[in-house]
Amino acid sequence: MHCDVIIIGAGAVGSSVAFQMAEAGLKVTLLDRSFPGGGTSRATQAGIGVYAKKPRPNLALNMKGAELYPSLVARLDQDVELRMDGVLNVALTEEAFEKMRVFVAAQRETPGYTADLLTGKEARAMEPALSTEVKGAALCPLDGSVNSLLYVDALARGVARLGGQVLAWTEVEGVRSKGEHAWSVATSKGEVEAPWVVNAAGVDARRIGKMIGIDIPIEPNKGHVLVTEAVPPLIRRRISGPTLIRQTVRGTMLLGQSEELVGHEVTESLPLLAAQAFVSRRVIPSLTKVKVIRSFVGLRPWPPDGLPILGAIPGMPGFLAAVGHSGITWSPAAGKLLTELVTTGKPCLPLEPYSLARFSPGFA
């Protein structure tokens, strides 16, 4: 089987890349070892997060992703529950609020970034469910949220609608170069050849990289999330700060923020979940009366410096990478940038800051 581009990994990032490349007229094959959205994309609060990203270049990439969301979703064939309604980052102490002032001042140096500082009283006027412990907050209108499963499903369906091939439950068994811009990917369903390959395999990206003799320094970072019963509207937008809180379109609450570099281990921690519930109740006291119905963990692809690994792999013509944390946020930008790289050679944002070469100065 032959195509123009093989995309390994049908999560938010890989599916966005595949869809936008298919829109550009490229014949794409999208592969996943499970199903579209079956990895990190199904185990996330699915926030579109700009507020807390470090300044350039990471902030610029995530801002671009958030900016592109509405137009990308408008080209899909289903509602994905996109809400670009901002985020309210709260501080429970005066010390935390002072740190927030300094952080926001630094963030505002990036063109286009905006966030407004609020007193605790002003924050509660916007979100009456907030605790009186809230001393202050920052409102960033650039953030949002999406139903990640619906989003990835819509992108994958769009790929098929545009003539691309989506191969679920397909294991990548080997990748080899057959010359400059000539690649062969061996899968459990046969061999696929193309001049371009995109490694968007998330926490599996390191294994894929080793198939061509390179190290992609991605570690799995485990995060826990609590899910409550559906309740009447409690909050109007995502709440962040000491924890993350989001209410879905259906009324359930998603609670929690944790990070654990423990490899591929996915056992849930009851003490950690209990701690997340405690902090969530401090932020929104009325959650005390809301029942938790389940919890889940997910593994996020974590680069050493927090920046995505995005763009061409030095010395491997035609082999691209698109992997890193917060892929839900920057996935629309990844699709646009890599499509421009393949079709014109001129992406609208420079990709050099995200190159794998930053980890090995002599790598070229």
C-alpha positions in Angstrom: 0.0 0.0 0.0 1.3 3.5 -0.9 0.2 6.9 0.2 1.7 10.5 0.6 1.9 10.6 4.4 1.7 7.9 7.2 0.7 9.3 10.6 1.4 7.0 13.5 -0.9 7.7 16.4 -4.6 8.8 16.1 -4.9 10.9 19.2 -5.8 14.6 19.1 -2.4 15.6 17.5 -2.1 12.8 14.9 -5.7 13.0 13.9 -5.5 16.8 13.5 -2.4 16.4 11.3 -4.0 13.7 9.2 -7.2 15.7 8.7 -5.5 18.9 7.7 -3.1 17.1 5.4 -6.1 15.3 3.8 -7.8 18.7 3.4 -4.7 19.9 1.5 -5.2 17.0 -1.0 -2.6 14.6 0.4 -3.4 10.9 0.5 -2.9 10.0 4.1 -2.9 6.8 6.2 -3.7 7.2 9.9 -2.6 4.3 12.2 -3.3 3.6 15.8 -2.6 0.6 18.0 -6.1 1.0 19.5 -8.8 3.4 18.2 -8.8 7.1 17.4 -8.6 8.9 20.7 -8.0 5.7 22.7 -4.8 6.8 24.4 -4.1 10.0 26.2 -7.0 11.8 24.5 -9.6 9.7 26.3 -8.0 10.2 29.7 -7.9 13.9 30.1 -10.0 16.9 31.3 -9.6 18.1 27.7 -8.9 21.7 28.6 -7.6 24.1 25.9 -5.0 25.7 28.1 -3.1 28.9 27.3 -3.0 30.8 30.6 -0.3 28.8 32.4 2.0 28.0 29.5 5.6 29.3 29.7 6.5 32.3 27.5 7.7 31.9 24.0 8.0 29.6 22.2 5.6 27.3 24.1 3.0 30.0 24.8 3.0 31.1 21.2 2.3 27.6 19.9 -0.5 27.0 22.4 -2.0 30.4 21.6 -2.0 29.5 17.9 -3.7 26.2 18.7 -6.5 27.9 20.7 -6.9 30.6 18.0 -7.4 27.9 15.3 -9.9 25.8 17.2 -13.1 27.4 16.1 -12.3 27.4 12.4 -11.0 23.8 12.5 -14.1 22.5 14.4 -16.3 24.4 11.9 -14.9 22.2 9.2 -15.9 19.0 11.0 -19.2 17.2 10.6 -20.3 17.0 14.3 -20.6 18.9 17.5 -17.5 18.4 19.7 -18.7 20.5 22.6 -16.1 23.2 22.0 -16.3 26.0 24.5 -13.9 29.0 24.2 -15.1 30.5 27.5 -11.8 31.2 29.2 -10.3 29.9 32.5 -10.3 31.4 36.0 -7.1 30.7 37.8 -7.7 31.1 41.6 -5.3 31.7 44.5 -6.2 30.5 48.0 -3.5 32.6 49.8 -2.2 36.1 49.5 1.2 34.7 48.7 -0.2 32.7 45.8 -2.0 35.7 44.5 1.2 37.8 44.6 3.0 35.1 42.6 0.1 35.2 40.2 0.6 39.0 39.7 4.2 38.4 38.8 3.4 35.5 36.5 0.7 37.4 34.6 2.9 40.5 34.1 5.6 38.2 32.5 3.0 36.5 30.3 1.6 39.8 29.0 5.0 40.4 27.3 3.9 37.9 24.7 1.9 39.7 22.0 -1.8 38.7 22.0 -1.7 37.3 25.5 -4.3 38.7 27.9 -5.4 38.0 31.5 -7.1 40.2 34.0 -6.4 40.1 37.7 -9.4 40.0 40.0 -9.9 40.3 43.7 -11.5 37.4 45.6 -14.8 39.3 45.7 -14.7 40.0 41.9 -13.9 36.3 41.3 -16.9 35.2 43.3 -19.1 37.7 41.5 -18.2 35.9 38.3 -18.3 32.4 39.8 -20.6 32.4 42.9 -19.8 28.8 43.8 -16.2 29.8 44.7 -15.1 29.6 48.3 -14.5 32.6 50.5 -10.9 31.3 50.8 -10.2 32.6 47.3 -8.0 35.6 47.7 -7.7 36.6 44.1 -7.8 35.2 40.5 -6.7 35.7 37.0 -9.2 35.5 34.1 -7.7 34.4 30.8 -10.3 34.5 27.9 -8.0 32.5 25.6 -8.7 29.2 27.2 -11.5 26.7 26.6 -12.4 23.1 26.5 -13.6 20.4 24.2 -15.0 16.8 24.4 -11.8 15.1 23.4 -13.4 11.8 22.3 -15.9 13.6 20.1 -13.1 15.9 18.7 -10.8 13.0 17.8 -13.7 11.0 16.4 -14.8 13.9 14.2 -11.2 14.4 12.9 -10.8 10.7 12.1 -14.2 10.6 10.3 -13.1 13.7 8.4 -9.9 11.9 7.3 -12.0 9.0 5.9 -14.5 11.4 4.3 -11.7 13.1 2.5 -10.4 9.9 1.1 -7.8 9.0 3.7 -7.4 5.6 5.3 -7.9 5.1 9.1 -6.5 1.9 10.4 -7.5 1.2 14.0 -6.2 -1.7 16.1 -3.1 -1.7 13.9 0.3 -2.2 15.6 3.4 -0.6 14.1 6.0 -3.4 14.0 8.9 -1.6 12.2 9.9 1.6 10.4 12.7 1.7 7.9 14.2 4.1 5.4 14.2 3.1 1.7 16.1 6.2 0.6 15.6 10.0 0.9 11.9 10.7 1.4 11.1 7.0 1.1 9.8 5.2 4.1 8.2 1.8 4.8 6.1 1.1 7.9 5.5 -2.5 8.7 2.2 -3.0 10.6 0.1 -5.9 11.9 -2.1 -5.3 8.8 0.6 -5.1 6.2 3.2 -2.7 4.9 2.6 0.9 4.1 5.0 3.1 2.1 5.2 6.9 1.8 7.6 9.8 1.3 6.6 11.2 4.7 6.0 9.7 8.1 4.7 11.6 11.2 5.5 10.1 14.6 2.5 11.3 16.7 2.4 8.2 18.9 2.2 10.1 22.2 3.7 8.0 25.1 4.7 5.4 22.5 6.7 7.8 20.5 10.0 6.8 22.0 9.5 3.1 20.9 8.7 4.3 17.4 11.8 6.5 17.3 14.0 3.6 18.3 12.9 1.8 15.1 14.9 4.3 13.1 17.7 4.5 15.6 16.8 7.8 17.3 15.8 8.6 20.9 12.7 10.8 21.3 13.0 11.7 25.0 9.3 11.3 26.0 8.4 9.9 29.4 4.8 8.9 30.5 3.4 11.2 33.1 0.5 9.8 35.0 -2.5 12.0 36.0 -5.6 11.3 38.0 -9.1 12.7 37.4 -12.3 12.3 39.5 -15.7 12.3 37.8 -18.9 13.2 39.7 -22.5 12.7 39.1 -24.3 15.2 36.9 -25.4 18.3 38.8 -27.0 21.7 37.8 -24.6 24.3 36.6 -22.1 25.2 39.3 -19.4 27.0 37.3 -19.4 28.9 33.9 -15.9 28.2 32.9 -12.9 26.0 33.8 -11.3 26.7 37.2 -7.6 26.2 37.7 -5.0 27.0 40.4 -4.4 24.5 43.2 -6.4 21.9 41.1 -8.3 21.7 37.9 -12.1 21.8 37.9 -14.3 21.6 34.8 -18.1 21.0 34.4 -19.0 19.2 31.2 -21.9 20.0 28.9 -23.8 17.1 30.6 -23.3 18.4 34.1 -20.6 16.1 35.4 -17.6 17.6 37.2 -14.1 16.7 36.3 -11.7 17.2 39.3 -8.0 16.9 39.7 -4.5 17.7 38.8 -1.6 15.3 39.4 1.8 14.5 37.9 3.7 11.2 38.4 6.7 10.1 36.4 6.2 6.3 37.0 6.7 4.8 33.6 3.7 3.0 32.1 2.2 2.1 35.5 -1.5 3.1 35.6 -2.6 2.0 39.1 -4.9 4.5 40.7 -3.9 6.0 44.1 -6.7 6.4 46.6 -4.8 8.8 48.8 -4.0 11.0 45.8 -7.6 10.9 44.7 -8.8 11.8 48.2 -6.3 14.7 48.3 -7.7 16.0 45.0 -11.2 15.8 46.3 -10.2 17.8 49.4 -8.6 20.6 47.4 -11.6 20.7 45.1 -13.9 21.2 48.0 -11.7 24.0 49.3 -12.2 25.8 46.0 -15.9 25.0 45.6 -17.4 24.1 49.0 -20.8 22.9 47.5 -18.9 19.9 46.0 -19.1 18.4 49.5 -22.7 17.3 48.6 -21.8 16.0 45.1 -21.2 12.2 44.7 -18.0 11.0 42.9 -19.1 8.2 40.5 -15.7 7.1 39.1 -12.1 8.0 38.5 -9.5 7.4 35.8 -5.8 7.8 35.1 -4.1 8.8 31.9 -0.5 8.8 30.7 0.6 12.1 29.1 3.7 12.3 26.8 6.2 14.4 28.8 9.3 15.9 27.2 12.2 16.9 29.6 11.7 20.7 29.0 7.9 20.8 28.6 8.1 21.9 24.9 6.6 19.7 22.2 8.9 17.9 19.8 7.5 19.1 16.5 8.8 19.1 13.0 11.5 17.4 10.9 13.9 15.0 12.5 17.5 16.1 11.6 19.2 13.7 9.2 16.0 11.8 8.5 14.4 13.4 5.4 10.7 12.9 5.4 10.4 11.8 9.0 8.5 14.2 11.3 7.6 14.3 14.9 4.5 15.7 16.6 4.5 14.7 20.3 4.4 16.4 23.7 2.2 17.4 26.6 -0.9 19.5 26.1 -1.6 18.1 22.7 -5.3 18.9 23.0 -4.4 22.6 23.1 -1.9 22.8 20.3 -3.3 20.0 18.0 -4.9 22.5 15.5 -1.6 24.3 15.2 0.3 21.0 14.7 -1.9 20.0 11.9 -1.5 23.4 10.2 2.2 23.7 10.7 3.1 20.2 9.5 0.8 20.5 6.5 2.5 23.7 5.5 5.9 22.1 6.1 5.0 19.2 3.7 3.2 21.2 1.1 5.2 24.4 0.9 8.2 24.0 3.2 7.2 27.2 4.9 5.2 26.8 8.2 3.6 30.0 9.5 5.5 29.6 12.8 9.2 28.7 13.1 9.6 25.1 14.1 13.3 25.3 15.1 12.5 25.8 18.9 10.7 22.5 18.9 13.3 20.5 17.1 14.6 17.2 18.5 18.1 18.7 17.9 17.7 20.9 21.1 18.4 17.8 23.2 21.6 16.9 21.3 23.6 20.0 20.1 25.6 17.9 17.6 22.6 16.2 16.2 22.1 17.3 12.6 
